[in-house]
Protein backbone atom coordinates (compact mmCIF):
# COMPACT_ATOMS: atom_id res chain seq x y z
CA UNK A 1 0.00 0.00 0.00
CA UNK A 2 2.80 2.43 0.89
CA UNK A 3 4.54 1.70 -2.42
CA UNK A 4 1.42 2.73 -4.35
CA UNK A 5 1.26 5.99 -2.37
CA UNK A 6 4.94 6.75 -3.04
CA UNK A 7 4.48 5.87 -6.71
CA UNK A 8 1.64 8.39 -7.03
CA UNK A 9 3.68 11.10 -5.31
CA UNK A 10 6.73 10.31 -7.47
CA UNK A 11 4.69 11.24 -10.55
CA UNK A 12 4.57 14.78 -9.16
CA UNK A 13 8.01 15.00 -7.47
CA UNK A 14 10.56 12.36 -8.42
CA UNK A 15 13.17 13.01 -5.75
CA UNK A 16 14.40 15.25 -2.97
CA UNK A 17 13.70 15.41 0.73
CA UNK A 18 10.53 13.87 2.18
CA UNK A 19 9.04 14.71 5.59
CA UNK A 20 6.59 12.18 7.03
CA UNK A 21 4.52 13.80 9.78
CA UNK A 22 3.09 11.19 12.13
CA UNK A 23 5.21 8.22 11.04
CA UNK A 24 3.16 5.59 12.81
CA UNK A 25 4.69 2.21 11.98
CA UNK A 26 7.13 3.86 9.56
CA UNK A 27 6.05 2.00 6.43
CA UNK A 28 5.51 5.13 4.32
CA UNK A 29 8.83 6.65 5.44
CA UNK A 30 10.75 3.39 4.83
CA UNK A 31 9.14 2.98 1.40
CA UNK A 32 9.98 6.56 0.40
CA UNK A 33 13.59 5.92 1.44
CA UNK A 34 13.65 2.78 -0.70
CA UNK A 35 12.51 4.89 -3.66
CA UNK A 36 15.52 7.17 -3.12
CA UNK A 37 14.01 10.08 -1.18
CA UNK A 38 16.03 11.52 1.72
CA UNK A 39 13.53 10.98 4.52
CA UNK A 40 12.85 12.66 7.84
CA UNK A 41 10.14 11.61 10.27
CA UNK A 42 8.16 13.26 13.04
CA UNK A 43 5.82 11.73 15.57
CA UNK A 44 4.40 12.71 18.93
CA UNK A 45 5.21 9.28 20.34
CA UNK A 46 8.77 9.34 21.68
CA UNK A 47 9.16 5.56 21.23
CA UNK A 48 8.51 5.89 17.47
CA UNK A 49 11.08 8.67 17.19
CA UNK A 50 13.63 6.70 19.23
CA UNK A 51 13.15 3.66 16.99
CA UNK A 52 13.66 5.73 13.82
CA UNK A 53 16.81 7.30 15.25
CA UNK A 54 18.14 3.87 16.25
CA UNK A 55 17.73 2.85 12.60
CA UNK A 56 19.76 5.90 11.47
CA UNK A 57 16.91 8.17 10.35
CA UNK A 58 16.54 11.86 11.12
CA UNK A 59 13.50 12.05 13.42
CA UNK A 60 11.83 14.57 15.73
CA UNK A 61 9.25 14.42 18.50
CA UNK A 62 7.38 17.71 18.09
CA UNK A 63 4.13 19.30 17.00
CA UNK A 64 4.14 20.26 13.34
CA UNK A 65 4.07 23.97 14.23
CA UNK A 66 7.25 23.60 16.30
CA UNK A 67 9.40 22.07 13.56
CA UNK A 68 12.29 24.36 12.57
CA UNK A 69 12.32 23.66 8.82
CA UNK A 70 11.88 26.30 6.11
CA UNK A 71 11.73 25.71 2.34
CA UNK A 72 13.38 22.31 2.74
CA UNK A 73 11.06 19.50 1.66
CA UNK A 74 9.96 18.39 -1.79
CA UNK A 75 7.34 16.03 -0.33
CA UNK A 76 5.42 16.11 2.93
CA UNK A 77 3.07 13.33 3.97
CA UNK A 78 0.37 13.57 6.62
CA UNK A 79 -1.29 10.15 6.58
CA UNK A 80 -4.23 10.24 8.98
CA UNK A 81 -2.77 13.17 10.91
CA UNK A 82 -4.59 16.43 10.09
CA UNK A 83 -7.89 15.36 11.71
CA UNK A 84 -5.96 14.80 14.98
CA UNK A 85 -4.66 18.39 15.09
CA UNK A 86 -6.77 20.92 17.01
CA UNK A 87 -5.95 23.79 14.62
CA UNK A 88 -5.45 22.29 11.16
CA UNK A 89 -5.18 25.66 9.40
CA UNK A 90 -2.17 26.59 11.52
CA UNK A 91 -0.62 23.20 10.83
CA UNK A 92 -1.05 23.64 7.06
CA UNK A 93 0.50 27.10 7.26
CA UNK A 94 3.53 25.56 9.00
CA UNK A 95 3.72 22.72 6.44
CA UNK A 96 3.58 25.20 3.56
CA UNK A 97 6.55 27.10 5.02
CA UNK A 98 8.56 23.85 5.21
CA UNK A 99 8.00 22.98 1.56
CA UNK A 100 9.69 24.03 -1.64
CA UNK A 101 7.50 25.54 -4.36
CA UNK A 102 6.26 22.75 -6.62
CA UNK A 103 6.49 20.24 -3.78
CA UNK A 104 3.81 17.63 -3.22
CA UNK A 105 1.71 17.29 -0.07
CA UNK A 106 -0.03 13.98 0.67
CA UNK A 107 -2.98 14.08 3.08
CA UNK A 108 -5.23 11.18 4.02
CA UNK A 109 -8.17 11.09 6.41
CA UNK A 110 -11.79 9.98 6.76
CA UNK A 111 -14.16 11.47 4.19
CA UNK A 112 -17.58 12.50 5.54
CA UNK A 113 -19.05 12.66 2.04
CA UNK A 114 -19.21 8.97 1.10
CA UNK A 115 -22.01 6.44 0.95
CA UNK A 116 -20.11 4.32 3.49
CA UNK A 117 -20.01 7.22 5.97
CA UNK A 118 -23.72 7.91 5.47
CA UNK A 119 -24.63 4.23 5.88
CA UNK A 120 -22.55 3.93 9.05
CA UNK A 121 -24.13 7.13 10.38
CA UNK A 122 -27.67 5.94 9.57
CA UNK A 123 -27.04 2.65 11.36
CA UNK A 124 -25.69 4.48 14.43
CA UNK A 125 -22.40 2.60 14.06
CA UNK A 126 -20.07 5.18 12.54
CA UNK A 127 -16.76 4.62 14.36
CA UNK A 128 -15.45 8.06 13.39
CA UNK A 129 -17.98 9.92 15.57
CA UNK A 130 -16.59 8.18 18.64
CA UNK A 131 -12.93 8.66 17.74
CA UNK A 132 -11.88 10.73 20.72
CA UNK A 133 -8.54 11.73 19.18
CA UNK A 134 -10.22 13.27 16.11
CA UNK A 135 -10.76 17.00 16.48
CA UNK A 136 -12.22 17.40 12.98
CA UNK A 137 -14.03 15.53 10.26
CA UNK A 138 -13.63 16.66 6.66
CA UNK A 139 -15.18 16.06 3.31
CA UNK A 140 -13.26 16.42 0.06
CA UNK A 141 -14.62 19.90 -0.71
CA UNK A 142 -13.70 21.29 2.72
CA UNK A 143 -10.21 19.78 2.67
CA UNK A 144 -9.44 21.02 -0.86
CA UNK A 145 -10.64 24.53 0.11
CA UNK A 146 -8.44 24.52 3.22
CA UNK A 147 -5.44 23.39 1.19
CA UNK A 148 -6.07 26.13 -1.39
CA UNK A 149 -6.28 28.75 1.36
CA UNK A 150 -2.76 27.76 2.41
CA UNK A 151 -1.08 27.84 -0.99
CA UNK A 152 -1.75 24.34 -2.31
CA UNK A 153 -3.27 23.40 -5.67
CA UNK A 154 -5.33 20.22 -5.78
CA UNK A 155 -3.67 17.61 -8.01
CA UNK A 156 -5.08 14.15 -7.31
CA UNK A 157 -7.77 12.29 -5.36
CA UNK A 158 -7.81 8.62 -4.37
CA UNK A 159 -9.84 6.37 -2.13
CA UNK A 160 -7.76 4.93 0.69
CA UNK A 161 -6.89 1.25 0.65
CA UNK A 162 -6.09 1.38 4.36
CA UNK A 163 -9.35 2.49 5.98
CA UNK A 164 -12.97 2.51 4.86
CA UNK A 165 -14.56 5.83 3.95
CA UNK A 166 -11.17 7.55 3.77
CA UNK A 167 -9.69 9.80 1.11
CA UNK A 168 -6.18 10.55 -0.07
CA UNK A 169 -5.34 13.89 -1.65
CA UNK A 170 -2.17 15.08 -3.30
CA UNK A 171 -1.75 18.85 -3.56
CA UNK A 172 1.08 20.89 -5.03
CA UNK A 173 2.58 23.88 -3.23
CA UNK A 174 2.27 26.94 -5.41
N, C-alpha and C positions, 0 to 999 in steps of 0.2 A: 504494500500500500504506500509506504514512504517513497519507494522508487518511482511510482507513478506521479506522486506529488512533485518530486524533484524534477522529473522529466518535463512536466508541464511548466514549471518555473524556468527551467533551462531554455525553453523556447523563447522566453522573454529576456533572460540575462544568462549568458552561457559561462559565466565565471565570476571570480571576485570573492569578496568577503561576505559571509552569510551569518546573520545573527538569529538564533532560535530563542525566542522568548517563551519561557515555560517549557523546558526541555522534556519534562515527564520522564519516560523511559529511555529517551535519547535516540530513538530509532530515526527520526527525521534528521537530526544533527549528524548521526553516524553515516546515514545514507548520502547526505549532502557532501560530507567529507570524502566519501568513496567516489563521488562524481567529480572531485577535484576542487571543490570550494574550500576556502580557508574559513573554518567554522569557529564560532564563539557561541557559548550558551549562557542563558540566565535562568534562574529558577528561584522561587521563594523558599524551597526546601533545601536546607543546608546539606543534607545527606546526598541529594542529587548533584549539587555543585561539587562537593568533596569527591564523589565518584568520578565526575568528569575530569577534575584536576588530576586525580590519581592515574587517569588514563592519558594524561598529557594534553588535555584540551584547555583552552582559555575559557574560564567560567566565572560567573559572578552571582552572588546572592543579593539581589536588590530589586526594588520596584522599578518598573520601566522608566519612570520619571527621574529616578536617581542615577541612571546610567550616564557616564561621562562622555559618551561618544558623540562626535559631530561629523557629518558628511563622510562617514566611513564605509557603510555597508551597501553592497549591491543588491542583496536580498535580505529581507527580514521575514521571519515566519512567526505567526501567533496562532498556533493550532489549539483551539478551544481555550483561549486565554481572555480575550477582550470582554466576554460576558461576566468574567470573574472580577473585573476591575471597577471599583466604585465610580470613577470618573473617566469613562472611555475617551471622551474628546481630548482631555489632557494627555492621556496616554498616546493617542494618535499624533498629537502635536509633537510629543517627545520623539516618537518613532520617525516622523517625517524629518526632524532635525538630524537624526542619526544616519539617514540614507542619502546616497548620491542621487542626483537627478537621473531619471531613466531607470532607477532601481525598481525591483519588483517586491511587493508586499503580498504575503499569503496570509489570509485570515479564514479560519473555520470556526463554526459555532452552530447551535441549533437555529433552525429557520421556522419562525412562527407561521409563515404563510405556505404551509403544505397540507395536503389532504391527510397525511399521517398525523400531523399536529392536531388538526381539527377533529379527527376521529378519536385520538387519545383524549382530547379535551372533552368531547361529547360523552365519552364513556366514564369520565371522572378519574381516569387512570394516566393522565399525562405526567410522566416523571419529572419533566422540566419545571413544573410549577412548584414542586417540593424541593428543588435543588437549592439548598440553603446557601451554597457558595456562589450562586448566580445572582449578581446585582441587576442584570438586564437581560431582556429577551429582545431579539431583533428579527425583522424580516429582511428580505433582500433589498427592498426599496430603501428602508431606513439605513441599513448598513452602507449601501452605495452612496447615499446622500451624505452620510457622516464622513466617509472616505473623501469624497469630493470637496467637502468643506475644509479638509486638512491637506489639500494639495495632491490628491491621488485621482488618477483617471482609471475608471473601471476597464478591465481588459478581458476577464474570463470568469465564468461561473461553472461550478460543478456540484454534483450531489455527492456528499461524503460517503465513502465506503466504510468508514469506521463507526459511525453512529447513525441511528435512524432519525429522520427529519432534520438532518444537518446539511449546511451549505459550506462550500469552499469558494472563496473569491480571491482572484489575483487582481491587484491594482498596481498601476505604474506611477511612481512619483514624478510629478511634472517638474 
